[in-house]
Amino acid sequence: MKTLVTTALIAFATFTATAQKQTKTVHTDESQLVWKGYKVTGSHEGTIAIQSGALEFENDVLVGGEFVVDMTTLGSTDLSGEYKDKLDGHLKSDDFFGVATYPTATLTFSKVTPTGKNAYQVQGDLTIKGRTNPVTFELSVYGSKANAALKVDRAKYDVRYGSASFFDNLKDKTIYDEFDLVADLQF
């Protein structure tokens, strides 16, 4: 009898722990990832498609997440026609993100710290062009939506074109190393 009670308690505890953990898949067709890059003479912005993603919750508290971004969809939204085609092609080339060799980028959460109601500080590992570096950013969750904004230093990922970190005397041709990513997620 004692063994039966112990087994029942362990089964209940396992069921309860499992029921409290939940992985929510991101709806990639309803989510958006926007980038904005800056140069001495202005800026450009555009989108990149999220290939897959999930957020992990325990007792309705965010505890993890993982995303794969389809770099082949990298495109500008502030230009049109031949200028858009030229910029999009250049961003996809080896001068920038080398999407033929590196078709995806990934973000894996390593630590999530609640900072307020529905707000979290996320530490994670971002991989671009086969190079992985730590990132920290704020993420907010509201019902079945989440949003986050982070700054990425492209020099850490060997994205060299127009970077003063790699080249001297660029003057007004300098493209700043930091670019912004803003994610609006539906799950």
C-alpha positions in Angstrom: 0.0 0.0 0.0 2.8 2.4 0.9 4.5 1.8 -2.5 1.2 2.4 -4.3 0.7 5.8 -2.5 4.3 6.8 -3.2 3.9 5.9 -6.9 0.7 7.9 -7.1 2.3 10.9 -5.5 5.3 10.8 -7.9 2.9 10.4 -10.9 0.8 13.4 -9.6 3.9 15.5 -9.1 5.2 14.7 -12.5 1.9 15.4 -14.2 1.6 18.7 -12.3 5.1 19.8 -13.2 4.5 18.9 -16.9 1.2 20.7 -17.0 2.7 23.9 -15.7 5.4 24.0 -18.5 4.2 25.1 -21.9 6.0 25.8 -25.2 4.1 28.3 -27.4 5.0 28.2 -31.1 5.4 31.6 -32.8 3.0 32.1 -35.8 5.6 33.1 -38.3 3.1 34.4 -40.9 1.6 36.8 -38.3 4.9 37.9 -36.7 7.3 40.5 -37.9 11.1 41.2 -37.6 12.1 44.7 -38.6 15.8 45.8 -39.0 17.2 49.3 -39.2 20.8 50.1 -40.2 22.5 53.5 -39.9 25.2 55.3 -41.9 26.7 58.7 -41.8 24.4 60.0 -44.5 21.2 58.3 -43.3 19.6 54.9 -42.7 17.8 52.0 -44.3 15.2 49.7 -42.9 13.5 46.5 -43.9 12.3 43.1 -42.8 13.5 39.5 -42.3 11.2 36.5 -42.0 11.1 34.4 -38.9 11.5 30.8 -40.1 10.6 29.2 -36.8 10.3 30.2 -33.1 9.0 29.2 -29.7 8.6 30.8 -26.3 8.7 28.6 -23.2 6.6 29.4 -20.1 6.4 27.8 -16.7 3.4 28.8 -14.6 2.7 31.6 -17.2 6.2 33.1 -16.6 8.6 33.2 -19.6 11.6 30.9 -19.0 13.1 30.4 -22.5 12.9 30.7 -26.2 14.5 29.9 -29.5 14.2 31.4 -33.0 15.5 30.7 -36.5 15.6 33.6 -39.0 15.5 33.1 -42.7 18.3 35.4 -43.9 17.5 34.8 -47.5 14.4 37.0 -47.0 16.4 40.0 -45.9 15.0 43.0 -47.7 14.7 46.7 -47.5 11.3 48.4 -47.2 12.4 52.0 -47.6 13.4 51.8 -51.2 11.8 50.6 -54.4 12.7 49.5 -57.9 16.3 49.1 -58.9 17.6 50.8 -55.7 15.8 48.3 -53.6 17.1 45.4 -55.7 20.7 46.7 -55.5 20.6 47.2 -51.7 18.9 43.8 -51.1 21.4 42.0 -53.3 24.3 43.8 -51.5 23.0 42.9 -48.0 22.7 39.3 -49.0 26.2 39.2 -50.6 29.4 38.2 -48.8 30.1 41.9 -48.2 27.4 41.8 -45.6 25.5 38.6 -44.5 26.6 36.0 -47.0 23.2 34.3 -47.1 24.3 31.8 -49.8 26.7 30.3 -47.2 24.7 31.3 -44.0 21.0 31.1 -44.9 19.8 31.3 -41.3 20.6 33.1 -38.1 19.5 31.9 -34.6 18.7 33.2 -31.2 18.6 31.0 -28.2 17.6 32.3 -24.8 20.1 31.4 -22.0 18.6 33.3 -19.1 15.3 35.0 -18.6 14.8 37.4 -15.6 11.4 38.9 -14.8 11.7 42.7 -14.4 8.0 43.6 -13.9 4.5 42.6 -14.9 4.8 41.0 -18.3 8.4 42.3 -18.7 11.6 40.4 -18.9 15.3 40.8 -19.4 16.6 38.2 -21.8 20.2 37.0 -22.2 20.8 34.8 -25.1 23.2 33.6 -27.8 22.8 35.2 -31.2 24.4 33.4 -34.2 25.0 35.3 -37.5 27.4 34.1 -40.2 28.4 31.2 -38.0 29.6 33.4 -35.2 27.9 33.3 -31.8 27.9 36.2 -29.3 25.9 37.0 -26.2 23.1 39.5 -26.4 20.9 41.1 -23.7 17.5 42.7 -24.5 14.1 43.5 -23.0 11.0 41.5 -24.0 7.4 42.1 -23.1 4.6 39.6 -23.2 0.9 40.5 -23.4 -1.5 37.6 -23.9 -0.6 35.9 -27.1 1.8 38.7 -28.2 5.3 39.6 -27.4 7.7 42.3 -28.5 11.4 42.9 -28.2 14.0 45.4 -29.4 17.7 44.8 -29.5 20.8 46.4 -30.8 23.3 44.1 -32.7 26.9 45.0 -33.3 27.6 43.6 -36.8 31.4 43.8 -36.3 31.1 40.9 -33.8 29.7 38.7 -36.6 32.4 39.7 -39.2 30.0 41.9 -41.2 32.7 44.2 -42.4 31.5 46.3 -45.4 31.8 50.0 -44.6 32.7 49.4 -41.0 35.1 51.8 -39.3 36.0 48.9 -37.0 37.7 47.2 -40.0 38.6 50.1 -42.4 40.2 53.5 -42.1 39.3 56.7 -44.0 35.7 55.8 -44.8 34.5 59.3 -44.0 30.9 59.8 -45.2 30.8 56.2 -46.5 30.9 54.8 -43.0 28.1 52.4 -42.1 27.7 52.2 -38.3 28.3 48.8 -36.7 25.1 48.8 -34.5 21.8 48.0 -36.2 18.4 47.6 -34.6 16.1 44.6 -34.6 12.5 44.9 -33.5 10.3 41.8 -33.2 6.6 41.7 -32.9 5.5 38.2 -32.2 2.2 36.3 -32.3 1.9 32.9 -30.7 
